Amino acid sequence: MAKVIIHATTTLDGFMADKDGGVDWMFDFEAADEDYAVVHKVMEEIGAIVGGHSGLRYSTRSRRRL
């Protein structure tokens, strides 16, 4: 049987995007090397990612890479 892990992120007002639909504010903070190490470890262990269309649309336009 597969293991399901749910990760949900939100802000105090219930929205991730700003009033114009942008999420660039999330990248205003520096990430530590340990943060990237955790992300890479999790990505190696998962078989699928389910997300919404706004996140997919942003990720396909963005040049950001982990």
Secondary structure, 3 states (H helix, E strand, C coil): CCCCCCCCCCCCCCCCCCCCCCCHHHHCCCCCHHHHHHHHHHHHHCCCCCCCHHHHHHHHHCCCCC
